[in-house]
Amino acid sequence: MPASLSPTKTAAALRTSARVSVELLLVLIAASVALWLLGRMWSVVWPLIVGLFLTTLTWPLARLLRRWGWPPALAASVVTVMFLLVVTGIVALIAVPVASQSGELADGVVAGIQRLREWAAGPPLNIGDDQITGALDTAVARIQDSIGSMVTAVVAGVSTVVNGVVTAVLALFLMFFFLKDGPRFLPWLTRQLPGRLATDVPIVAARSWETLGAFVRSQAFVGLLDAVLIGIGLWILKVPLVLPLAVLTFVSAFVPIVGALFAGLVAVLIALVSNGLTDALIVLGIIVVVQQLEGNVFQPMIQSRGLGLHAAVVLLAVALGGSLAGIVGSLLAVPAAALIAVVWNYVREQLREPEAEESHPGAAVPS
């Protein structure tokens, strides 16, 4: 006869499953409440996160100045001013060459449109000027009908730009205060917390800071790699504005997905209007290859080493963050996963049982 199930073991297994399910449900509820509170305070949290990212980039220079005996306020002020100058230089590096060659680019755009019309008029499309004019009239009519929604979109865009400027200003001020008073934060936090928390929380905060710095440095290295590879390809093809496009590629690397798409689209369009369709397709191929290598090889490998995460975890974190919160989720997914790993590893360290001391032959036995 087949062996029957033990009622005692079955009841114990069901009780254990029910207890674990209730505990998991409570954890999920707590996580949902925390995310809800985070969303309600996002106007404050987002500048704080941007300020921390900027601080990780500029802290090495501020730390060096402080080691040389500079007062904290002076070191923070100098580093903040230098950061503003670098940002201004990057904008000028992009804007000045574009402005100087705007006439040539405009002529290239007109010539490109004319070539496109000539190509559309030939086989296999055989689209005549009357059809193109009719399509343009239809497009203009649709634009006139949707003028209300366009105004709404423009207002929303202006609001987004204003919010972005406010976030940037707040993040800049926060970066200054982090550079000035950052080293005093952990001692202050230790004095404010009671009991065991006075030891655990500062340790986790210090490890989280190191992890965040590793993420920003790895992202900067990946952006530099993209800029160099794509810039070499553009230089070989003699596409104009190589240096501004390379700088734009580096800066856009800090904005996942959309940044790479925007920089690639700009490079392809400039190649199209200046060098023609063939070179534009070659540039598109270079960008696709570089972006695939970056997204699937370089970035997971570099970030997995710097953050202590497996490459598969990095890819899954970016996919999950993008599906939950879009671009911002993709940007914050990897550092969030790394910070969760920091907390998890510390909890495991504290919960680990002390290893029993091995007895060695001939060792002295206490009386």
Secondary structure, 3 states (H helix, E strand, C coil): CCCCCCHHHHHHHHHHHHHHHHHHHHHHHHHHHHHHHHHHCHHHHHHHHHHHHHHHHHHHHHHHHHHCCCCHHHHHHHHHHHHHHHHHHHHHHHHHHHHHCHHHHHHHHHHHHHHHHHHHHCCCCCCCHHHHHHHHHHHHHHHHHCHHHHHHHHHHHHHHHHHHHHHHHHHHHHHHHHHHHHHHHHHHHHHHCCCCHHHHHHHHHHHHHHHHHHHHHHHHHHHHHHHHHHHHHHHHCCCCCHHHHHHHHHHHCCCCCHHHHHHHHHHHHHHHHHHCHHHHHHHHHHHHHHHHHHHHHHHHHHHHHHHCCCHHHHHHHHHHHHHHHHHHHHHHHHHHHHHHHHHHHHHHHHHCCCCCCCCCCCCCCCC
